[in-house]
Amino acid sequence: MKLATRLERWRRAFAEYTAGVEARQIPRVLGRDATRAFGVLTREQPDSKQQEKGIVRLWHQARALFLGLSAKLSPVRRILFLVALVALLFGLQHNQITFRVGEVRASAPLMLLFSWGCLLLLLVLELADRVLVRDELEVARQLQAELMPAEPPRLDGYRIVFSYSTANTIGGDYYDVVPLEDGRVLLAAGDASGHGIAAGIVMAVAHAMLKVASDRDPEPAAVASTINAALYRTGGPRAFMTLFCGLLEPRSGEMNYVCAGHPYPLLRRRTGEIEELGSGSLPLGLRPTLSLQTGSATLHAGDLLVMYSDGIPEQIDSAGRAFGFDRLRRVVGGGGEPQEVHDRVLSELKRFAGDERPCDDRSLVVISRD
């Protein structure tokens, strides 16, 4: 009876420890994730031995991995890592052999135990650092989330649905729906270059400048120019972002807009036709001034406007194929209520991607006129 109780406890403990683990995830960890980790650790190491094969190439890869991993450690931890490897290699070479270190006799199994202890200590130290960084990133994520609208504003005659997900803890996608004092509404959707902390900073700068610009001059070209000037002055070569900005008159449905390098929003007419809103332009922040073309469109009753970031059409599946703009158009073309269209896009995207991780941040805004 005691044995049965103990086995049940072990079973529960094992189930809790392995909760969330799926068998199909293991090959990914051993394959793609391991390859990515090797690339990250060795990207600063010169690889002049691409032409080598067999054991020679394996040696060069092992050397690059050792140097790359060592370079990522602090000096003290680097020494600890080296001592652990030396002890491990010595213990494996001299298994079951007793040797003298000064006045102390030690055995190969003891050296192996010592090496594993050092490696475990390194793992604990690095994980502790990662937890602290993750905590800081979580605070930054919460602050960034406060910059995005939590709920769509109430707009008579319109329904708005939106969602946002990041590839990392911090993202670079941005959208906003800003009601103005004169009754008009400013629509914005943007995507900072890359993803992660750098993209999040660019997104925060764009958010602040959009608020300033909407108070001063809410015309889309003026808003885009203000954000462009701010990004160009304060950022480096990576501080650029795409932007779609539209100024909507709710009563008439008329909207003026500019599109600076952003994926063209899709305007699905009640009849099923789809129009793309935008024209070619560079993203914001690359040049001190930009020549932006202003377009116009009218949202009629039953029309549907879909704004999105490139993380949706550029998502790849296990075969390396992209979701694509054409597929997105077909999904949007099915029409329906804003929530229905929104959910259908994300459902098709999830089905297409399978177990593949998001390639980029994803944002999706669906607006309909009743």
C-alpha positions in Angstrom: 0.0 0.0 0.0 2.8 2.3 0.9 4.6 1.5 -2.4 1.4 2.2 -4.4 1.1 5.6 -2.6 4.7 6.5 -3.2 4.4 5.5 -6.9 1.3 7.7 -7.2 3.2 10.6 -5.7 6.1 10.1 -8.1 3.7 10.0 -11.0 2.0 13.2 -10.0 5.4 14.9 -9.4 6.6 13.8 -12.9 3.3 15.0 -14.5 3.6 18.4 -12.9 7.3 18.7 -13.9 6.6 17.8 -17.5 3.3 19.8 -17.7 3.1 21.5 -21.1 5.7 19.3 -22.8 4.7 17.7 -26.0 6.6 14.9 -27.8 6.7 16.9 -31.0 8.5 19.7 -29.3 11.6 17.6 -28.5 12.9 17.3 -32.1 12.5 21.1 -32.5 14.7 21.7 -29.4 17.3 19.2 -30.6 17.2 20.6 -34.2 16.1 24.1 -35.0 16.5 25.6 -31.5 19.9 24.1 -31.1 21.0 25.4 -34.5 19.7 28.9 -33.6 21.6 28.8 -30.3 24.8 27.8 -32.1 24.3 30.6 -34.5 23.8 33.2 -31.7 26.8 32.1 -29.8 29.2 31.9 -32.7 28.0 34.9 -34.8 30.9 37.0 -33.7 33.5 34.2 -34.5 35.1 34.1 -37.9 34.0 31.1 -39.9 36.7 30.6 -42.5 36.4 26.9 -42.6 33.2 26.5 -44.4 34.9 24.4 -47.0 36.1 21.8 -44.5 34.2 18.6 -43.9 34.1 15.7 -41.5 36.2 15.8 -38.3 38.0 18.9 -39.3 34.9 20.9 -39.7 33.5 19.5 -36.4 36.7 20.7 -34.7 36.3 24.2 -36.0 32.7 24.3 -35.0 33.5 23.1 -31.5 36.3 25.7 -31.2 33.9 28.5 -32.4 31.3 27.3 -29.9 33.8 27.3 -27.1 35.1 30.8 -27.9 31.6 32.2 -28.5 30.2 30.8 -25.3 33.3 32.0 -23.3 32.9 35.5 -24.8 29.4 35.7 -23.4 30.5 35.0 -19.9 32.0 37.4 -17.3 35.7 36.9 -16.7 35.2 35.0 -13.4 32.6 32.7 -14.9 34.8 32.2 -18.0 37.5 30.8 -15.7 35.0 28.6 -13.9 33.8 27.3 -17.3 37.4 26.5 -18.4 38.2 24.7 -15.1 35.0 22.7 -15.5 35.9 21.6 -19.0 39.5 20.7 -18.0 38.2 18.7 -15.1 35.7 17.0 -17.3 38.2 16.1 -20.0 40.7 14.9 -17.5 38.2 12.8 -15.7 37.0 11.2 -19.0 40.6 10.5 -20.1 41.7 9.0 -16.8 38.6 7.2 -15.7 39.2 5.0 -12.6 42.8 6.4 -12.2 43.9 7.9 -9.0 46.2 10.9 -9.3 47.8 13.5 -7.0 47.1 17.2 -7.0 49.6 18.7 -4.5 49.1 16.8 -1.3 45.5 15.7 -2.2 44.7 12.5 -3.9 41.7 12.6 -6.2 40.1 10.1 -8.5 38.7 10.5 -12.0 35.1 10.1 -10.8 35.7 12.8 -8.3 37.0 15.1 -11.0 33.9 14.4 -13.1 31.7 15.2 -10.1 33.6 18.4 -9.6 33.3 19.4 -13.3 29.5 18.8 -13.3 29.3 20.8 -10.1 31.0 23.8 -11.7 28.8 23.5 -14.8 25.7 23.3 -12.7 26.8 26.4 -10.7 27.4 28.3 -14.0 23.9 27.2 -15.1 22.3 28.5 -11.9 24.2 31.9 -12.2 23.2 32.4 -15.8 19.5 31.4 -15.1 19.4 33.9 -12.2 20.6 36.6 -14.5 18.0 35.7 -17.0 15.3 35.7 -14.4 16.3 39.3 -13.4 16.4 40.4 -17.0 13.0 38.8 -17.6 11.5 40.6 -14.7 12.8 43.9 -16.1 11.4 43.0 -19.5 8.0 42.2 -17.9 7.9 45.6 -16.4 8.8 47.1 -19.8 6.1 45.0 -21.4 3.5 46.2 -19.0 4.5 49.8 -19.6 4.3 49.2 -23.4 0.9 47.6 -23.1 -0.3 50.8 -21.4 0.6 52.7 -24.6 -1.8 50.6 -26.6 -5.5 51.1 -26.3 -7.0 48.5 -24.0 -10.5 48.8 -25.4 -11.7 50.3 -28.7 -13.4 53.7 -28.3 -17.1 54.0 -28.8 -17.8 55.4 -32.2 -21.4 55.7 -33.3 -22.0 53.6 -36.4 -18.7 51.8 -36.3 -17.4 48.6 -34.6 -13.7 48.1 -33.9 -11.8 45.0 -33.0 -8.1 44.7 -32.5 -5.4 42.4 -31.0 -1.6 42.4 -30.7 1.0 39.7 -30.0 4.8 40.0 -29.8 7.5 37.7 -31.1 9.5 38.5 -28.0 8.6 40.1 -24.6 8.8 43.6 -26.1 7.3 44.3 -29.5 7.5 47.0 -32.1 4.0 47.0 -33.6 1.7 49.9 -32.9 -1.9 50.9 -33.5 -4.2 53.5 -32.0 -7.7 54.9 -32.5 -7.7 58.5 -31.3 -11.0 60.4 -31.2 -10.4 64.2 -31.7 -12.2 67.1 -30.2 -13.8 68.0 -33.6 -15.4 64.6 -33.9 -12.9 63.1 -36.3 -10.9 60.0 -35.6 -7.2 59.4 -36.2 -6.4 55.8 -37.1 -2.8 54.7 -36.9 -1.0 51.4 -37.5 2.8 51.1 -37.4 5.7 48.6 -37.2 9.1 49.5 -35.9 12.1 47.8 -37.6 12.8 44.4 -36.1 11.4 43.3 -32.8 12.5 43.3 -29.2 13.7 46.1 -27.0 15.0 48.4 -29.8 11.8 48.1 -31.7 9.8 48.8 -28.5 11.8 52.1 -27.9 11.0 53.2 -31.5 7.4 52.4 -30.9 7.3 54.4 -27.7 8.8 57.4 -29.4 6.3 57.2 -32.3 3.4 56.9 -29.8 4.5 60.1 -28.0 5.0 62.0 -31.2 1.6 60.9 -32.6 -0.1 62.3 -29.5 1.7 65.6 -30.0 1.0 65.7 -33.7 -2.7 64.9 -33.3 -3.1 67.9 -31.0 -1.2 70.2 -33.3 -2.2 69.1 -36.8 -4.0 65.8 -37.2 -3.8 65.7 -41.0 -2.1 62.3 -41.8 0.8 63.9 -43.8 1.6 66.3 -40.9 1.5 63.5 -38.3 3.8 61.3 -40.4 6.2 64.2 -41.0 6.4 64.9 -37.2 7.1 61.3 -36.4 9.6 61.1 -39.2 11.5 64.1 -37.9 11.6 62.8 -34.4 12.9 59.3 -35.4 15.5 60.8 -37.7 16.9 63.1 -35.0 16.9 60.8 -32.1 17.5 57.4 -33.6 20.3 55.6 -35.4 20.1 53.7 -38.7 17.8 51.1 -37.1 15.3 53.6 -35.7 12.8 53.5 -38.5 9.2 52.4 -38.7 6.4 51.9 -41.2 3.2 53.8 -40.6 -0.4 54.0 -42.0 -2.2 57.0 -40.7 -5.8 57.9 -41.6 -8.1 60.7 -40.6 -11.7 59.5 -40.6 -14.8 61.7 -40.6 -17.3 59.3 -39.0 -20.5 60.8 -40.3 -19.5 60.8 -44.0 -17.1 57.9 -43.8 -14.5 59.9 -45.7 -10.9 59.2 -44.8 -7.6 60.8 -45.9 -4.5 58.7 -45.3 -0.8 58.3 -45.9 1.0 55.0 -46.0 4.8 55.1 -45.3 6.2 51.7 -46.1 3.4 49.9 -44.2 1.5 46.9 -45.6 -1.5 48.4 -47.4 -4.7 48.1 -45.3 -7.5 46.2 -47.0 -10.8 47.9 -47.5 -13.5 45.2 -48.2 -16.5 46.7 -49.8 -20.0 45.4 -49.0 -20.1 43.9 -52.5 -17.0 41.7 -51.7 -14.5 43.8 -53.7 -11.2 44.5 -51.9 -9.2 47.7 -52.3 -5.7 48.4 -51.1 -5.1 51.7 -49.4 -1.6 53.0 -50.0 1.1 53.9 -52.4 4.9 53.4 -52.4 6.9 55.3 -49.8 9.9 54.9 -47.6 9.4 54.1 -43.9 9.7 57.0 -41.4 13.1 57.8 -39.9 15.4 57.1 -42.8 15.6 60.6 -44.2 15.1 64.1 -42.7 12.1 64.7 -45.0 9.9 62.4 -46.9 7.6 62.9 -49.9 4.3 61.3 -48.9 1.4 60.8 -51.1 -2.0 61.4 -49.6 -4.9 59.1 -50.6 -8.6 59.1 -49.8 -11.3 56.6 -49.5 -14.9 56.5 -48.2 -16.2 53.8 -45.8 -19.8 53.1 -46.7 -22.3 51.1 -44.7 -21.2 47.4 -44.7 -17.6 48.1 -45.6 -14.8 46.6 -43.6 -11.3 48.1 -43.1 -8.5 45.8 -42.0 -5.1 47.1 -40.8 -2.3 44.7 -40.1 1.4 44.4 -39.7 3.7 42.3 -41.9 4.1 39.7 -39.1 0.9 38.1 -40.4 1.6 37.7 -44.2 5.3 36.9 -43.5 4.6 34.0 -41.1 6.1 30.8 -42.4 5.1 27.2 -42.0 7.3 24.1 -41.4 8.1 24.0 -45.1 9.3 27.6 -45.1 6.3 28.9 -47.1 4.9 32.3 -46.2 1.2 32.9 -45.3 1.3 35.6 -48.0 -0.7 38.6 -48.9 -3.0 36.7 -51.3 -4.0 34.3 -48.7 -4.8 37.2 -46.3 -6.9 38.8 -49.0 -8.9 35.6 -49.5 -9.5 35.3 -45.7 -10.6 38.9 -45.4 -12.7 38.5 -48.6 -15.0 36.1 -46.8 -16.5 39.1 -45.0 -18.6 39.0 -41.9 -18.7 40.9 -38.6 -15.5 42.5 -37.5 -15.0 40.0 -34.7 -15.7 37.1 -37.1 -13.2 38.4 -39.6 -10.6 39.1 -36.9 -10.9 35.6 -35.4 -10.9 33.9 -38.8 -7.6 35.6 -39.8 -5.9 34.5 -36.6 -7.4 31.0 -36.8 -6.2 30.5 -40.4 -2.8 31.9 -39.4 -2.4 29.5 -36.5 -3.5 26.6 -38.6 -1.1 27.5 -41.3 1.9 28.0 -39.0 1.4 24.9 -37.0 4.2 24.6 -34.5 6.3 27.3 -36.0 7.1 30.2 -33.7 6.0 33.7 -34.8 8.5 35.3 -37.1 7.6 38.8 -36.1 5.2 40.8 -34.0 1.5 40.7 -35.1 -1.1 43.3 -34.9 -4.6 43.3 -36.5 -7.3 46.0 -36.5 -10.7 45.4 -38.1 -13.1 48.3 -38.4 -16.6 48.1 -39.9 -19.3 50.7 -40.6 -22.8 49.6 -39.8 
